Amino acid sequence: MTQYRVLRNARTGAILLRRAKWCQSFWCHFRGLMLRRSLPEDEGLLFVYERESKIDTSIHMLFCFFPIAAIWLDKEGQVVDKALAKPWRPFYAPRAPAQYVIEARPSLLDRVAPGDRLSFD
């Protein structure tokens, strides 16, 4: 069963994504957004890892056909880095260890800043 969360700015309560797919399994991590042609503005993926890491939370954009916002959060939900990930680039990694990665439409980058704390319910 697919689980979704609502992604919010913890300080303001503003909804950032109405449907963030909870990706904790190997297969969900493996598939990500590969081979998708689009993503609705209010949807994204929320990758969950067992521990904070720079390497484990790195992403690639191979077989991705559109740019995305990549946002890395630490174990407390604080934004540690963000990037505009472009199609067919081999590697993006956060500047600091992260436990969660959000992939969504690029417009999310305008609404999130390093140091913000995000919550998902």
C-alpha positions as CSV (number, residue, x, y, z in Angstrom):
1,M,0.0,0.0,0.0
2,T,1.4,3.4,-1.0
3,Q,1.6,5.9,1.8
4,Y,1.5,9.7,1.3
5,R,2.4,12.5,3.7
6,V,1.6,16.2,3.7
7,L,4.8,18.2,3.7
8,R,4.7,21.4,5.8
9,N,7.0,24.2,7.0
10,A,7.0,23.4,10.7
11,R,7.3,27.0,11.8
12,T,4.5,28.5,9.6
13,G,2.4,25.5,9.0
14,A,2.3,26.3,5.3
15,I,1.7,23.3,3.1
16,L,4.6,22.7,0.7
17,L,3.4,19.4,-0.9
18,R,0.0,17.9,-0.6
19,R,1.1,14.4,-1.6
20,A,4.6,13.3,-0.8
21,K,5.1,9.6,-1.5
22,W,6.8,7.9,1.5
23,C,9.7,6.0,-0.1
24,Q,11.4,3.7,2.4
25,S,11.8,0.5,0.5
26,F,14.7,-0.5,-1.8
27,W,12.4,-0.6,-4.8
28,C,10.9,2.8,-4.2
29,H,14.5,4.2,-3.8
30,F,15.6,2.4,-6.9
31,R,12.8,3.6,-9.1
32,G,12.5,7.2,-7.8
33,L,11.4,9.4,-10.7
34,M,13.2,7.5,-13.4
35,L,11.3,7.2,-16.7
36,R,8.5,9.6,-15.6
37,R,7.6,12.3,-18.0
38,S,6.1,14.7,-15.5
39,L,5.2,15.3,-11.9
40,P,2.2,17.3,-10.6
41,E,3.1,20.6,-8.9
42,D,1.8,19.5,-5.5
43,E,3.3,16.0,-5.5
44,G,6.8,14.6,-4.8
45,L,8.8,11.8,-3.3
46,L,10.0,11.7,0.3
47,F,13.0,9.3,0.5
48,V,13.6,7.9,4.0
49,Y,16.9,6.4,5.1
50,E,18.0,4.6,8.3
51,R,20.7,7.1,9.3
52,E,22.2,10.4,8.3
53,S,24.7,10.2,5.5
54,K,26.0,12.1,2.6
55,I,26.6,9.1,0.4
56,D,23.4,7.2,1.1
57,T,21.3,10.2,0.3
58,S,23.1,11.2,-2.9
59,I,20.9,11.0,-6.0
60,H,21.4,10.7,-9.8
61,M,19.3,12.0,-12.6
62,L,19.9,9.2,-15.1
63,F,16.7,8.4,-17.0
64,C,15.0,11.5,-15.6
65,F,13.5,13.7,-18.3
66,F,12.8,16.9,-16.4
67,P,14.6,19.0,-13.7
68,I,13.6,18.6,-10.1
69,A,14.1,20.2,-6.7
70,A,16.2,18.0,-4.5
71,I,16.0,18.9,-0.8
72,W,18.0,17.2,1.9
73,L,16.8,17.1,5.6
74,D,18.6,15.9,8.7
75,K,17.1,13.5,11.2
76,E,15.2,16.4,12.9
77,G,13.7,17.6,9.6
78,Q,15.9,20.6,9.2
79,V,16.9,21.5,5.6
80,V,20.7,21.0,5.2
81,D,20.9,21.5,1.5
82,K,18.9,22.0,-1.7
83,A,19.7,21.9,-5.4
84,L,18.1,22.1,-8.8
85,A,18.8,18.6,-10.2
86,K,19.0,18.6,-14.0
87,P,18.2,15.6,-16.2
88,W,20.9,13.1,-17.0
89,R,23.4,14.4,-14.4
90,P,25.2,11.5,-12.7
91,F,25.5,12.7,-9.1
92,Y,24.1,15.2,-6.5
93,A,25.0,14.9,-2.8
94,P,24.2,17.1,0.1
95,R,26.8,19.4,1.8
96,A,25.9,17.9,5.2
97,P,24.7,14.5,6.3
98,A,21.0,14.0,5.7
99,Q,18.4,11.3,6.5
100,Y,15.6,12.4,4.2
101,V,15.5,13.6,0.5
102,I,12.6,15.3,-1.1
103,E,12.2,15.3,-4.9
104,A,9.6,17.6,-6.3
105,R,9.0,20.3,-8.9
106,P,11.6,23.0,-9.1
107,S,9.2,25.6,-7.7
108,L,9.6,24.0,-4.3
109,L,13.2,25.5,-4.1
110,D,11.6,29.0,-3.9
111,R,9.6,28.0,-0.8
112,V,12.4,26.2,1.2
113,A,15.7,27.5,2.6
114,P,18.5,25.9,4.4
115,G,17.8,26.0,8.2
116,D,14.0,25.6,7.7
117,R,12.4,22.7,9.6
118,L,9.9,20.7,7.6
119,S,7.3,18.2,9.0
120,F,5.4,15.4,7.3
121,D,2.1,14.1,8.6
